């Protein structure tokens, strides 16, 4: 099984530039999640999709951050313009929908290796 | 804000010993999940325990859940050097048709010395 593919693995860019990160989820996973991992806060949810619709983007730190999933498959996370405080590892995850069975049925999330972003 | 809080933050043991990590959370949950992360790699799902379950086993892993105390523990028996990693608990508060998301703790860094 192919896992989640995130690109690039590392990104180094200057303040003020536009950063675009990409995530290819596991085939068939209609839920896709973007997280940010910092030393101080740990892993925090930024936004997540069900198919092509954003379900929740309350975790996006500012309007400089935006996420899209135009056809319900891959997703991009854009930071425009980037600031030094945006340096972190950005992690994508995906999962199948919950089972339609009993109330307590669930599916685990599968995670990518992340993109390490450094803003100079 | 953090939902899960792991304890201890770091744990160092010898190979063959058991490792116990604890997780406390604040709100009602649908399930609790444990993940493992090796340095520089993505999170790997270990085990999911539902709120109506009290204990679950998977190989050398044993997870307990006490919803009255809002706490969970992960026990790794007969640890190996390859178990060295960070371990995270994550809670899922979604119910039924709602599509909840995971809230992670900051993790326990486990070091198993050969």
Interface residues (C-beta under 8 A of the other chain):
Chain A: X3 X4 X31 X33 X42 X43 X44 X45 X48 X50 X55 X56 X91 X93 X97 X98 X103 X104 X105 X106 X108 X109 X110 X111 X112 X113 X114
Chain B: X2 X30 X31 X33 X35 X40 X41 X42 X43 X44 X45 X48 X50 X51 X52 X88 X92 X94 X95 X96 X97 X99 X101 X102 X103 X104 X105 X106 X107
